[in-house]
Amino acid sequence: MMTRTLREPASARSKVARCATALTLTATLAACAVPPREPVQPTTAATLTPPSPSTPDLVRLPPPRGKVVAAVYGFRDQTGQYKPAPDSSFSTSVTQGAAAMLIKALKDSGWYTPVERESLQELLTERRIVRAMEHPGAPANMNNVPPLMPASILLDGGIIAYESNLRTGGIGARFLGVGASTQYRMDQVTINLRSIDIRTGAILHSVSTTKTIFSYELTPNVYKFVNYTDLFEFEAGITSNEPAQLSVKEAIEAAVIHLTIQGIKDGNWRLRNEEDWNSPILQRYLAAAQSDTYDVVQHSTQGSLSKELPPDSGNGSAQPSS
């Protein structure tokens, strides 16, 4: 009796090998998807918020003759914009902490003394607690706690506009299954800042600044047959989104600079040294306010800089800052 040995075809062995490879890869990916048993530890330490392009100009403003006491009750989001899906429907497109950014910009400029008004009720409560602890049996009209500092001006305004997808576009190319593509998107945020005389209610100055927010995506990909039956496909991508809160910070700092320089020009507050009126920073922002120069940090109009603007007359205002 003769025994015949049956040999497995090469194609069947190849299919079995591919199936085994696919199962191994699936099991490996599934293992990576298992949540960790221990909490994830932070890998980087916290850092200070990076400066915006307007920050160097803000901190290098010429010193004032006397600081202006300014009150900020709020700097609200007036856009009514929410993040698109799949984000939460309760997430706003811009930050809700613009008042804190404004107070820091006023403090960093060296021209203003911000006083607490956003948490005024909490401050008054703490002052009552101090009076009760230091003088428990004193009458109500006895007050040894120093009075609060009154403000000279009130700074108000808010984030007044946020435009999404103001401009979009992209480009891509592929040759023999190997290619790359890129896409970009441009948003825009606008804020308004105005100063108000607390004695008369008159609006002294009003400034609006606009900041563009860029986002882009770069995607390389490969789609190619390595032989008659096997397909090699590879795709990767990287995106870069300019933080919206840093863009709001940039717009607020630019508005503070423009508001301060307009106040110097109109005589509402004074420079310590009148010769600082011809400083490059003041002349650059003044030229930007009177021309079509929008980016005063990176570029400037040479023709406008050559003609110096008239300095402050020195008479001041009805309520000088000194």
C-alpha positions in Angstrom: 0.0 0.0 0.0 1.5 3.3 -1.0 1.1 6.5 1.1 0.8 9.8 -0.7 2.1 12.9 1.1 0.0 16.1 0.5 1.9 19.3 0.5 0.3 22.6 1.4 0.4 25.2 -1.4 2.7 28.2 -0.9 -0.3 30.6 -1.3 -2.1 29.0 1.6 1.0 29.3 3.8 1.3 33.0 2.9 -2.4 33.7 3.8 -1.9 32.0 7.2 1.2 34.1 7.8 -0.6 37.3 7.0 -3.5 36.4 9.2 -1.1 35.6 12.1 0.6 38.9 11.6 -2.7 40.8 11.6 -3.9 39.0 14.7 -0.6 39.9 16.5 -0.8 43.5 15.5 -4.5 43.7 16.6 -3.6 42.2 20.0 -0.7 44.6 20.4 -2.9 47.6 19.7 -5.6 46.3 22.0 -3.0 46.0 24.8 -2.0 49.6 24.3 -5.7 50.7 24.6 -5.9 49.3 28.2 -6.1 52.2 30.7 -3.1 52.5 33.0 -3.6 51.3 36.6 -1.6 54.1 38.1 -2.3 57.8 37.6 -0.4 59.5 34.9 2.4 61.7 36.3 3.1 65.1 34.8 6.2 65.1 32.6 6.8 68.9 32.3 6.9 71.6 35.0 4.6 74.6 34.9 6.1 77.8 33.4 5.1 81.4 33.3 2.9 82.5 30.5 5.1 83.4 27.5 5.2 87.1 26.6 3.3 88.3 23.5 4.9 90.4 20.8 3.5 93.6 22.4 4.9 92.7 25.9 8.4 94.3 25.4 6.8 97.5 24.2 4.4 97.5 27.2 7.1 97.2 29.8 9.4 99.7 28.1 7.0 102.6 28.0 8.5 105.9 29.3 7.7 106.4 33.0 4.8 108.7 34.0 4.9 111.7 36.2 2.3 110.1 38.4 0.5 106.7 38.1 -3.2 106.6 37.2 -5.4 104.8 39.7 -7.7 102.6 37.5 -10.6 100.4 38.4 -11.7 97.3 36.4 -15.0 95.8 37.3 -15.0 93.3 34.4 -13.9 92.6 30.9 -16.6 90.4 29.5 -16.9 88.0 26.6 -19.5 89.8 24.4 -19.1 87.5 21.3 -21.6 84.8 22.2 -19.5 82.3 20.3 -19.1 78.7 21.3 -16.7 76.1 20.1 -18.0 74.0 17.2 -18.6 70.2 17.5 -17.3 67.9 18.7 -16.3 70.2 21.6 -18.7 70.7 24.4 -21.6 73.0 23.6 -20.9 75.0 26.8 -17.3 75.7 25.9 -16.8 79.3 24.7 -14.5 80.2 21.8 -12.6 82.8 23.9 -11.3 83.0 27.4 -13.6 84.2 30.3 -10.6 85.5 32.2 -9.9 88.6 30.1 -10.3 90.9 33.2 -7.3 89.3 34.8 -5.2 89.7 31.7 -6.2 93.4 31.6 -5.2 94.0 35.2 -1.8 92.4 34.6 -1.2 94.5 31.5 -2.1 97.7 33.4 0.3 96.7 36.2 3.1 95.7 33.9 2.9 99.0 32.0 4.0 101.0 35.0 1.4 103.7 34.2 -1.5 102.5 36.3 -2.3 101.4 39.8 -5.1 98.9 39.5 -7.5 98.7 42.4 -9.6 95.6 43.2 -13.2 95.9 42.1 -14.0 92.6 40.6 -14.0 90.9 44.0 -15.1 94.0 45.9 -17.7 92.3 48.0 -15.2 89.7 49.3 -12.8 92.6 50.1 -15.4 94.5 52.1 -16.2 91.3 54.0 -12.6 90.8 55.0 -12.3 94.4 56.1 -15.3 93.9 58.4 -13.7 90.8 59.8 -10.5 92.8 60.5 -12.4 95.5 62.3 -14.4 93.0 64.4 -11.2 91.2 65.4 -9.1 94.3 66.3 -11.9 96.2 68.1 -14.6 93.7 69.1 -16.5 96.1 71.4 -16.0 99.3 69.3 -19.0 101.2 67.9 -19.9 100.8 64.3 -18.7 104.4 63.4 -15.2 103.7 64.7 -13.0 102.7 61.9 -9.2 102.2 62.2 -8.9 100.3 58.9 -7.4 102.5 56.2 -9.9 103.6 53.6 -10.0 102.0 50.1 -8.1 103.8 47.4 -10.5 105.6 45.0 -10.0 105.3 41.3 -9.4 108.2 38.9 -10.6 106.3 35.8 -12.8 103.3 35.1 -11.6 100.9 32.4 -14.3 99.0 30.7 -14.9 97.1 27.4 -14.7 93.5 26.5 -14.1 90.9 23.7 -16.5 92.2 21.1 -16.0 89.9 18.2 -14.7 86.4 17.3 -14.8 85.4 13.6 -14.2 81.7 12.8 -12.9 80.5 9.5 -12.3 83.9 8.2 -10.0 82.4 5.6 -9.3 78.7 4.9 -7.2 77.0 2.3 -4.7 74.2 1.5 -2.5 72.5 -1.0 -1.3 69.0 -1.7 0.7 66.9 -4.2 1.3 63.2 -4.8 3.7 61.3 -7.1 3.7 57.5 -7.4 1.6 57.1 -4.3 3.8 59.3 -2.1 2.6 62.8 -1.3 1.8 65.4 1.3 -0.9 68.0 1.9 -1.3 71.0 4.1 -4.4 73.1 5.3 -4.7 76.3 7.2 -7.4 78.3 8.9 -7.5 81.9 10.1 -9.7 83.2 12.9 -9.9 86.7 14.2 -10.6 88.2 17.7 -11.4 91.8 18.4 -11.4 93.6 21.8 -12.5 97.1 22.8 -11.0 99.1 25.7 -12.3 102.5 26.9 -11.3 104.8 29.8 -14.0 106.7 31.6 -13.7 109.7 34.0 -15.4 108.6 37.2 -16.3 112.2 38.2 -18.2 113.2 35.0 -18.8 109.8 33.3 -17.2 111.1 30.1 -15.5 108.6 27.9 -11.9 109.8 27.6 -10.6 107.3 25.0 -11.8 104.2 23.2 -9.5 101.7 21.5 -10.2 98.6 19.4 -7.5 96.1 18.5 -7.7 93.0 16.4 -5.6 89.8 16.5 -5.4 87.1 13.9 -5.4 83.4 15.1 -3.6 81.0 12.7 -4.0 77.2 12.6 -2.4 74.8 10.1 -2.2 71.0 9.5 0.5 69.1 7.7 -0.2 65.5 6.5 2.3 63.3 4.7 1.0 60.0 3.3 2.0 56.9 1.3 -0.4 54.7 -0.7 1.5 52.1 -2.7 1.3 48.5 -3.8 4.6 46.7 -2.9 3.6 43.7 -5.1 0.5 42.4 -6.8 -1.3 41.4 -3.6 0.1 43.6 -0.8 -0.7 47.3 -0.3 1.4 49.6 1.9 -0.4 52.5 3.3 1.0 55.1 5.7 -0.4 58.4 6.9 0.8 60.9 9.6 -0.1 64.4 10.6 0.7 67.3 12.7 -1.4 70.4 13.6 -0.4 73.7 15.2 -3.1 76.0 16.7 -2.2 79.4 18.0 -3.7 79.6 21.5 -6.8 81.8 21.6 -6.0 83.1 25.2 -2.6 84.3 24.1 -4.1 86.1 21.2 -6.6 87.8 23.5 -3.6 88.7 25.8 -1.8 90.2 22.8 -4.8 92.3 21.8 -5.3 93.5 25.3 -1.7 94.6 25.8 -1.7 96.4 22.4 -4.9 98.2 23.5 -3.4 99.3 26.8 -0.4 100.7 24.9 -2.6 102.6 22.4 -4.9 103.9 25.2 -1.9 105.1 27.3 -0.3 106.9 24.3 -3.6 108.6 23.4 -4.0 109.8 26.9 -0.5 111.3 26.8 -1.3 113.0 23.5 -4.6 114.5 24.7 -3.0 115.6 28.0 -5.0 113.4 30.3 -1.8 112.1 31.9 1.8 113.3 31.8 5.3 112.0 31.0 7.9 112.3 33.7 10.3 113.6 31.1 8.7 115.5 28.3 11.6 114.6 25.9 10.4 111.0 26.0 7.6 112.0 23.7 10.0 111.5 20.8 10.9 107.9 21.9 10.6 105.3 19.1 7.9 103.3 20.9 5.5 106.3 21.3 6.1 107.6 17.7 5.6 104.1 16.2 2.3 103.5 17.9 1.2 107.1 17.1 2.1 106.6 13.5 0.1 103.3 13.5 -2.9 105.0 14.9 -2.9 107.7 12.2 -2.0 105.5 9.2 -2.7 102.1 7.7 0.1 100.4 9.7 -1.6 97.6 11.6 1.4 95.5 12.8 3.4 98.0 14.9 5.6 95.3 16.5 7.2 93.8 13.4 6.8 96.6 10.8 6.5 100.4 10.8 5.8 103.1 8.2 9.1 104.9 7.6 7.3 108.0 6.2 5.2 108.4 9.3 8.2 108.0 11.6 10.2 110.7 9.9 7.6 113.3 10.8 7.4 113.8 14.6 4.0 114.4 16.0 3.4 117.5 18.3 4.2 116.8 22.0 1.9 117.2 25.0 1.2 120.9 25.6 1.9 120.4 29.3 -1.4 121.9 30.5 -2.7 118.5 31.6 -6.3 117.8 32.1 -8.9 118.8 34.6 -8.0 115.7 36.6 -4.2 115.2 36.3 -2.8 111.9 37.4 -0.1 113.4 39.7 
